[in-house]
């Protein structure tokens, strides 16, 4: 790689790493939220069973359903952490490099990143989808918080708590949607690189067979 091209490639790679890391963090957060909701409603269902007034079968069904949701959240945390571990190692190595970064070292890190992406491609695509759905959900919650603030203000109450919740939820929602959009662009670039690498490997294999 030459001067300007090397610097541009290095900057693009740094952006890809940041985007990938942020995607992993958001999925860890969404997984933790799912786990927390599941545990919360399991506890609520158990208390309802202890206090009586609710049929045993209905409460057990609720506990099993929320237990499955909590387990799903836990599994998603583990899956996101597995993807994140390799990305973190590459990001730390890249950050520790002294400028200017040599083309050989940068190429090696890009190849490792491609290998990581290929290994977890299905999980990463699902993480992008979760990020999009989570962003849409937080946006919906933010809009609902704004409606609540308007209703509270109309009844003479204080809307500040609802406005605070709206600000948090809308921010998380917009960041999640923007990140998933950016990451899809990087994902398409990685898919193209993998396709080119596969074609090169196939051409080499064919040449060796001919030889």
N, C-alpha and C positions, 0 to 999 in steps of 0.2 A: 504494500500500500504506500502511496505517496502522501507527502505533507498534508495538503488540504483534505484529501479524501480520507486519510487516516484520522484526522481530527473530527471530521463529520461522522465517520463510522463510530468513533469512540463516544461522541455525544449521543448518537442515536442508541447505541448499546446501553449507555447510562440511563436514558429515558425508558428503554425497554425493561431494564432491571427494576427501576423505581415503580413502574406500572405493575409489573409482576408481583413485587413485594406488597404493594398496596392492595392488590387483588386478594392475595393470601390473607392479609390482615383483616380485610372486610369479611371474608368468608369465615375466619375464626370468630369474628364478632357475631355474625349471623348464626353460626353453629352454637355459640355460647348462649345467645338469646333463645334459640329453640330449646336447648337443654334446660335453661332456667324456667321457661314457660311450662315445659313438661313436668319438671320437679314441683313447681308451684301448684299445679292443678292435681298432681298425685297427692300432695299433702292435703289439699282442700277436699279431695274425694275421700281420703282416709278419715279426716275429721268428721265429714258428713256421715260416714259409716259408723264411727264411734258414737256420735250424738244421736243416731237413729233418725227415723222419719223418712228415710230413703231406702228403697228396696235393695237388698244385698246384691242381686244380680246386676242391677243397673250401675251400682257403685263399682263393682268388680270390672264391669265392661269399661267404665270410665278410666279406672286405674290402668288397665291393660292398654287402652288406647293412648293415654298420655305417657305411659311407660315406653310405648313404641316410639312416640314422638321424641321423648327425651333421649332414647337410645340413638335415634337418627341424628339428633344434634350432636351427641358425643362422637358418633362415627364420623360426622362431617368435620368436627374439630380435628380428629386424628388424621383424616385424609388431607385436610388443608395444611396441617403441620408437616406431614410427610413431603408434600410438594414444596413447602416453604423452606425446608431444611437445606435442600440442594441449592436453591436460589440464594439463600443467605450466604452460603459458603462462597459462591461465585461473586456475589456483590461485595463481600468483605475483601476478597482478593483483588477485585477490580479497584475498589476504593483505596487500597493500600499501594497501588502502583504509582510510581513517580512519573511526572510528565517530562518529556513526551513518552507516551506508551508505545512500545515497539509493535510493529505489525504482527510479528510472530506470536507474541504473548496475547494480543487482542484476538487474533484468529483462534488461538487455542481456547480462550474463554468463550468465544461465540460458538465454537464446535461443542463445547461442554453444555452450553445453554440449549443448543439444538437437541442434543442427546436427552437432556432433562425434559424438554418439551415433548419430544417424541415418546418418551417413556410414560409420561402422564397426560398425554394429549386429551383423552376422553374425560379425565377428571378435571382438567383445566377448562375444557369447554363447558362442563357442567358448572364449574365455579363461576364462569362468566355469566351463565344463565341465572344462577342464584343471585349474583350481584345485581343483575338487571331487575329481577323480580323483587329482591329486597329493597332496591332503590324506589321502585314503583310503590311498594307498600309504605315506605316511610314518607313518600310524597303524599300519599292518600291520608296517612295519619296527620301530616302537617296541615293539609287542607281542612281536615275535620277539627283540628285544634283551633284553626282560624274561625271556623263556624261556631265552635264553642265559645271563643272569645267574644264574638259578635253577640251571641245570645246572652252571655253573662253581662256584657256592657249594656245591652238593652234592658236587662232586668235590674240594673243599678248596682251590679256587683263589680268586683275587681277582675279584669281580664288578664292581668299580668302573668299569672301562672300558665294559662292556656297559650298566651303569646310566646312565652319562653319555650314551652314544649313544641310549639309550631316552628319556632326558629331552629331548634335542634333537629327536629324530624325532617324539615324541609332541606336543611343543610346536608344531613346524611343522605337523604334521597337523591339530591342533585349530584353530590360527589360520587355516589355509587353508580348512577346512570352515566355520568361523564366518564368515569373510570372504565366501566364496561365497554363504552363506545371506543375509547382510546385503545383498550386492550385488544378489541377485535381487529383493529388496524394492525397492531403488532403481531397478532396471531396469524393474520393473513400473510404477513411478511415471512414468519417462521414456516408456514405451510409451503410457501414458494421455495424457500431455502431447502426444505426437506425434499421437495419434489425434484429440485435441481440436483441435490446430492444423490437421490435414488437413480436419476437418469445417468449420472456420472458413474455410479457403481455398476449399473447395468451395462453401460458401454464398455467399462473396463473388463467386466466378466466376459462379455461377448468377445472382446479383443483377445483375451487370454485363451478362450475356447478355440478361436480361429487359429491362434498361434500354435 
